[in-house]
Amino acid sequence: MITVHLYYKGTNGSARRFAKEMEESGIAEAIRKEPGNLQYQYFQPLDDPETVLLIDAWKDQAAIDAHHASPMMAQLAKLRETYDLHMTVERFVSDELGGDERFIRK
């Protein structure tokens, strides 16, 4: 699994309006239905009202590549431009917890 954290930074609430439009327009839901998508969810840090975090998880790189080649990417890019958002990205690859299970309370 590959998980990507995208931090959208805007001004005057633009990042939050972007996330709201992604949800209300159906783009976010369409991305969730793409083959290989495991998570597509927006969050807002409590200490930074001008940033929205997207946690985006995919089965593998092939699923991400297919997503990046989809027509929805043009819509998404246009919305990012409309809301004048700047991004920071972090990428994580799962290693199946590697022995940390004993520290996780279920």
DRENMAR-770062 format. One record per residue (C-alpha): x, y, z. Coordinates in steps of 0.5 Angstrom, whole numbers, padded with zeros to 4 digits, always signed. Layout:
XYZ...
This chain:
+0000+0000+0000+0002+0007-0002+0000+0013+0003+0000+0020+0001-0001+0026+0005-0002+0032+0001-0002+0039+0005-0006+0044+0001-0005+0051+0004-0009+0057+0002-0011+0064+0005-0018+0066+0008-0021+0059+0008-0019+0057+0001-0017+0050+0003-0023+0049+0007-0027+0051+0001-0023+0047-0004-0024+0041+0000-0032+0042+0001-0032+0043-0007-0029+0037-0008-0034+0033-0004-0040+0037-0006-0038+0036-0013-0037+0029-0013-0030+0029-0015-0028+0026-0009-0033+0020-0009-0031+0019-0016-0024+0018-0014-0026+0013-0008-0029+0009-0013-0023+0008-0018-0019+0001-0018-0014+0001-0012-0016+0007-0008-0016+0005-0001-0017+0012+0002-0019+0019+0000-0020+0023+0006-0020+0031+0008-0018+0033+0015-0016+0040+0018-0011+0041+0023-0013+0044+0029-0007+0049+0030-0008+0051+0022-0014+0054+0020-0011+0055+0013-0009+0048+0011-0013+0042+0009-0009+0035+0010-0011+0030+0004-0010+0023+0006-0010+0019+0000-0008+0011+0000-0007+0007-0006-0006-0001-0007+0000+0000-0011+0004+0005-0016+0000+0002-0022-0007+0005-0019-0004+0012-0017-0001+0012-0024-0008+0010-0027-0011+0016-0023-0006+0021-0025-0008+0019-0032-0015+0020-0031-0020+0026-0033-0021+0027-0026-0014+0030-0025-0016+0036-0030-0022+0038-0026-0018+0037-0019-0012+0041-0022-0017+0047-0024-0020+0047-0017-0013+0048-0014-0012+0053-0019-0018+0057-0018-0017+0057-0010-0010+0059-0011-0007+0053-0007+0000+0051-0005+0002+0044-0004+0007+0040+0001+0007+0032+0000+0009+0026+0004+0009+0019+0001+0009+0013+0005+0010+0006+0003+0007+0000+0008+0011-0005+0011+0006-0009+0015+0007-0006+0022+0014-0010+0022+0013-0012+0029+0009-0006+0032+0003-0010+0033+0004-0011+0041+0004-0003+0041-0003-0002+0038-0009-0002+0042-0015-0005+0038
